[in-house]
């Protein structure tokens, strides 16, 4: 399509409008443009191939950057990637120069830097784990060219990390290697992904939670903990069922004692969550407020973040005193859900209280108000505390 017909070729990209595009004449190409993201272009060949691109000026010269093929790349993915590319261009960098650099055989270190800056930090809430774990496990690859890393090496490393650090860490690392090389290929590197075809180790679903016979020992040991920040953190974790990262970063401004609510501004799912606070939790929080005042964080720490970061040593002390084995901090979250189920809550109410996101039950969640969630959490925590006191004692 000629540039003079540019206005006629602009429309909102949808599956229906893209699928309905006519094919150009043999040897010709059709260019159409999205009205949602300025600069996002779709190129259609006479053979029916459709590719997303960014077309805009860079240093007063037109530049076209290929993003990926449709429908392998969805319209939403293309729009997100187009915004990233446009952002790079606005900062004065030509994405095609980076692609040429990749084609000229980059090192793993250079690729990892590109991956962090152009993908991980923009799209992953866990990007700090990438920043920490990749150098830890793959730092010996940093000086090497991408093409020198073989599938056999990845397999050997996968097994080594499983033996030394566990299968979960090993599988997470394999996934990181896979996506880093996939991004290299997407951005212009002309090689093969050495992680392609390597299967993850089979992971067993974990169902550990605090059982009735363990609760008396657990609560006794928890009350004996000398570090009140660790003690309070664990109580709040158990009786809210919130994710570890959210409890660690709990802010005073998120709490409303009158409504007995904690508004978590953003969870792992990218959405806010209202958590009911039982009286025991409110008493703990009010005591902390009286003792330490209202700074920014409920559980203050001495690290760079300002809040508590690593309660592992305190957790270890509590379990050793209680004589409890194989219990992780995350199992506290499962404990609340398990006791909710034991006291009659349905799966939708449990999912609502724990902030689970399930597309199949989204409509049901939307019809639930906070009352059955409150009732469920109250029943579960009362049952736990009664079991912790030895039943009828």
C-alpha positions in Angstrom: 0.0 0.0 0.0 1.4 3.4 -1.0 2.3 5.9 1.7 -0.2 8.4 0.2 -3.0 6.0 1.4 -1.8 6.1 5.0 -4.9 7.6 6.4 -7.1 4.9 4.7 -5.0 2.2 6.3 -5.3 3.3 10.0 -7.8 1.4 12.2 -8.1 -0.2 15.6 -6.2 -3.5 15.5 -8.5 -6.4 16.5 -8.5 -10.1 15.6 -11.5 -9.5 13.4 -10.1 -6.5 11.5 -6.7 -8.1 11.0 -8.1 -11.5 9.9 -10.3 -9.7 7.4 -7.4 -7.8 5.6 -7.2 -8.5 1.9 -3.9 -9.9 0.5 -1.8 -7.5 -1.7 -0.9 -8.3 -5.3 2.0 -10.7 -6.0 5.3 -9.1 -5.1 3.5 -6.3 -3.2 3.2 -5.6 0.5 0.3 -4.1 2.5 1.0 -1.8 5.4 -1.7 -0.9 7.9 -1.4 1.1 11.2 -3.0 0.8 14.6 -4.9 3.8 15.9 -4.4 2.6 19.5 -0.5 2.8 19.5 0.9 5.4 17.1 3.7 3.9 15.2 2.5 0.2 15.4 2.4 -1.2 12.0 1.3 -4.5 10.5 2.9 -5.7 7.3 1.0 -8.2 5.1 2.7 -10.1 2.2 1.0 -11.6 -0.8 1.6 -15.0 0.7 -0.5 -14.1 3.8 2.4 -13.6 6.2 1.6 -10.8 8.8 4.3 -9.1 10.9 4.0 -6.5 13.6 6.6 -3.6 13.3 7.2 -0.2 14.7 7.6 2.5 12.0 8.6 6.0 13.1 11.3 8.6 12.7 14.6 8.4 14.5 17.0 11.3 14.2 14.8 12.6 11.4 15.1 9.3 9.4 12.4 6.7 9.1 13.2 3.5 11.0 11.3 0.2 10.9 11.7 -2.3 13.8 10.3 -5.8 13.5 8.5 -7.1 16.6 7.1 -10.5 15.7 4.6 -12.4 13.5 0.9 -12.5 13.9 -0.9 -14.5 15.3 2.1 -16.0 17.2 2.5 -12.5 18.7 -0.9 -11.3 20.0 -2.2 -7.8 19.4 -1.8 -7.0 23.1 1.8 -8.3 23.1 2.6 -6.3 20.0 1.2 -3.1 21.6 3.2 -3.6 24.7 6.4 -4.4 22.8 5.8 -1.4 20.5 5.6 0.9 23.6 8.9 -0.5 24.8 10.6 0.0 21.4 9.2 3.6 21.2 10.5 4.3 24.7 14.0 3.1 23.7 13.9 5.4 20.6 12.7 8.4 22.7 15.8 7.8 24.9 18.0 8.2 21.8 18.8 4.5 21.1 18.0 2.8 17.8 16.7 -0.7 18.5 18.0 -2.0 15.2 21.5 -1.1 16.3 21.0 -3.4 19.3 19.8 -6.1 17.0 22.8 -5.8 14.8 25.0 -6.0 17.9 23.3 -9.3 18.8 23.8 -10.6 15.3 27.5 -9.8 15.6 27.7 -12.4 18.4 27.2 -10.9 21.8 28.3 -12.3 25.2 25.9 -13.8 27.7 26.7 -10.8 30.0 25.7 -8.3 27.3 22.5 -10.3 26.6 21.6 -10.5 30.2 21.9 -6.7 30.6 19.6 -6.2 27.6 17.2 -8.8 29.0 17.1 -7.0 32.4 16.7 -3.4 30.9 14.3 -4.2 28.0 12.2 -7.0 29.4 12.6 -8.2 33.0 12.3 -4.8 34.8 9.3 -3.9 32.7 7.3 -7.1 32.7 8.2 -9.1 35.8 7.4 -8.3 39.4 10.2 -10.8 40.3 12.9 -9.0 38.3 15.0 -8.6 41.4 15.2 -12.4 41.7 16.5 -12.4 38.1 19.0 -9.7 39.0 20.3 -11.8 41.9 20.0 -15.4 40.8 21.3 -15.2 37.2 24.7 -13.9 38.2 24.8 -16.4 41.1 24.2 -19.5 39.0 25.2 -18.3 35.5 28.0 -15.8 36.2 30.6 -18.2 34.8 28.8 -17.8 31.4 29.0 -14.0 31.4 32.3 -13.7 29.3 31.2 -16.3 26.8 29.5 -15.9 23.4 25.9 -17.0 23.3 26.6 -19.5 20.5 29.2 -21.3 22.7 26.7 -22.4 25.3 25.4 -25.9 24.4 22.3 -27.9 25.3 24.5 -30.4 27.1 25.9 -27.7 29.3 22.4 -26.6 30.2 21.3 -30.1 31.0 24.4 -30.7 33.3 23.8 -27.4 35.1 20.1 -28.2 35.5 21.0 -31.4 37.3 23.8 -29.8 39.3 21.5 -27.1 40.7 18.8 -29.7 41.5 21.3 -31.7 43.6 22.8 -28.7 45.4 19.8 -26.3 45.6 16.7 -28.3 45.0 14.5 -29.0 42.0 12.4 -25.9 42.4 15.4 -23.6 42.1 16.7 -25.8 39.2 13.4 -25.5 37.3 13.3 -21.7 37.9 16.8 -21.4 36.5 16.0 -23.4 33.4 13.0 -21.2 32.7 15.2 -18.1 33.0 17.8 -19.5 30.6 15.0 -20.4 28.2 13.5 -16.9 28.2 16.8 -15.1 28.0 17.8 -17.0 24.8 14.3 -16.6 23.4 14.6 -12.9 23.8 18.0 -12.9 22.1 16.4 -14.7 19.1 13.4 -12.3 19.1 15.8 -9.4 19.1 17.9 -10.5 16.2 20.4 -13.2 17.4 20.6 -15.9 14.8 21.2 -18.9 17.0 19.4 -21.8 18.6 18.0 -21.8 22.2 20.2 -24.4 24.1 17.4 -24.8 26.7 14.8 -25.8 24.1 13.5 -29.3 24.6 14.9 -29.8 28.1 12.2 -30.9 30.5 11.7 -29.5 33.9 11.9 -31.9 36.9 8.5 -33.0 38.1 7.4 -30.9 41.0 5.2 -32.3 43.7 2.4 -30.1 44.9 2.9 -29.2 48.5 0.0 -29.7 51.0 1.8 -29.0 54.3 -0.1 -27.0 56.9 -0.3 -26.8 60.7 -2.3 -29.8 62.1 -4.4 -29.7 65.3 -1.8 -31.7 67.3 1.0 -29.2 66.3 -0.9 -26.0 67.1 -0.5 -26.0 70.9 3.3 -26.4 70.5 3.5 -23.9 67.7 1.6 -21.2 69.6 3.6 -21.9 72.8 6.9 -21.5 71.0 5.6 -18.4 69.1 4.6 -16.7 72.3 8.1 -17.5 73.7 9.9 -15.8 70.8 12.0 -12.9 72.2 12.0 -10.9 68.9 8.6 -9.3 68.9 8.8 -8.2 65.3 9.3 -11.8 64.1 6.6 -13.0 66.5 4.1 -10.4 65.4 5.0 -10.9 61.7 4.3 -14.7 62.0 1.0 -14.1 63.8 -0.2 -11.7 61.2 0.9 -14.0 58.4 -1.0 -16.9 59.9 -4.2 -15.1 60.7 -4.4 -13.1 57.4 -3.2 -15.8 55.0 -1.4 -13.0 53.1 1.6 -13.6 50.9 5.0 -13.3 52.6 6.1 -10.3 50.5 2.9 -8.4 51.3 3.1 -8.9 55.0 6.8 -7.9 55.1 5.9 -4.7 53.2 2.8 -3.8 55.2 2.3 -0.1 55.6 0.4 1.6 58.3 -1.5 3.7 55.7 -3.0 0.5 54.3 -4.8 -0.4 57.6 -8.3 0.6 58.7 -9.0 -0.6 62.2 -12.6 0.7 62.2 -13.5 -1.4 59.2 -11.1 -4.2 60.3 -9.5 -4.2 56.9 -6.1 -4.2 55.3 -6.0 -3.0 51.7 -3.0 -4.6 50.0 -2.4 -2.2 47.1 -0.9 -4.7 44.7 -0.6 -8.5 45.0 1.3 -11.0 42.9 -1.6 -11.0 40.5 -1.3 -7.2 39.9 -4.5 -6.4 41.7 -5.4 -4.9 45.1 -6.8 -7.1 47.8 -9.0 -6.4 50.9 -8.0 -8.6 53.8 -10.2 -9.0 56.9 -8.4 -8.4 60.2 -9.5 -10.5 63.2 -9.4 -9.0 66.7 -6.1 -10.8 67.6 -4.4 -9.2 64.6 -5.8 -5.8 65.4 -4.5 -6.1 69.0 -1.1 -7.0 67.8 -1.0 -4.1 65.4 -2.3 -1.6 68.0 0.4 -2.8 70.4 3.1 -2.2 67.8 1.7 1.2 67.1 1.9 2.1 70.8 5.4 0.7 71.2 7.0 2.0 68.0 4.7 4.7 66.6 3.6 5.0 63.0 6.4 5.2 60.6 6.1 3.9 57.1 6.4 0.2 57.8 4.5 -2.0 60.3 7.5 -4.4 60.5 10.5 -2.1 60.3 13.9 -3.5 59.4 17.5 -2.4 59.0 18.1 -3.2 55.3 17.8 -1.0 52.2 14.1 -1.3 52.0 13.4 -0.1 55.5 11.2 -3.1 56.4 11.8 -6.6 57.6 13.3 -8.7 54.9 14.5 -12.1 56.1 12.7 -13.8 59.1 14.4 -17.2 58.5 16.5 -17.3 61.7 13.5 -16.4 63.9 11.3 -18.9 62.1 14.0 -21.6 62.6 14.1 -20.9 66.4 10.3 -21.2 66.7 10.1 -24.5 64.8 13.0 -26.0 66.9 11.4 -25.0 70.2 8.1 -26.5 69.0 9.6 -29.7 67.7 8.0 -29.1 64.3 9.7 -30.1 61.0 9.2 -29.5 57.4 7.1 -26.3 57.8 7.8 -23.3 55.6 6.7 -19.7 56.1 4.5 -20.0 53.0 2.7 -23.0 54.6 1.1 -20.5 57.0 -0.9 -19.2 54.1 -2.0 -22.8 53.3 -2.8 -23.3 56.9 -5.5 -20.6 57.0 -7.0 -22.0 53.8 -7.0 -25.5 55.1 -8.7 -24.5 58.4 -11.3 -22.4 56.4 -12.1 -25.6 54.4 -12.3 -27.6 57.7 -14.8 -25.2 59.2 -17.1 -25.3 56.1 -15.9 -22.5 53.8 -16.3 -23.2 50.0 -13.5 -22.9 47.6 -14.7 -19.6 46.2 -14.7 -17.9 49.7 -11.3 -19.3 50.4 -10.0 -18.0 47.1 -11.5 -14.6 47.8 -9.8 -14.4 51.2 -6.4 -15.5 49.9 -6.5 -13.4 46.8 -6.3 -16.3 44.4 -7.0 -15.4 40.7 -8.9 -17.9 38.7 -10.6 -17.0 35.5 -13.2 -19.8 35.8 -14.4 -18.4 39.1 -14.1 -14.7 38.5 -17.8 -14.2 38.1 -18.5 -16.0 41.4 -15.9 -13.9 43.2 -17.6 -10.7 41.9 -20.9 -11.8 43.6 -19.2 -12.4 46.9 -19.2 -9.5 49.4 -16.8 -9.3 52.3 -19.2 -10.8 54.9 -18.8 -14.5 54.1 -15.1 -14.0 53.8 -15.0 -12.4 57.3 -17.1 -15.2 58.7 -14.9 -17.8 57.2 -11.6 -16.3 58.4 -13.2 -15.8 61.9 -14.3 -19.4 62.1 -10.9 -20.7 60.9 -8.8 -18.6 63.2 -11.1 -19.4 66.2 -10.7 -23.1 65.4 -6.9 -22.8 65.2 -6.7 -20.9 68.5 -9.0 -23.4 70.2 -6.8 -26.2 68.9 -3.8 -24.3 70.1 -5.2 -24.2 73.6 -5.8 -28.0 73.6 -9.4 -28.1 72.5 -11.7 -27.6 75.5 -9.1 -26.3 77.8 
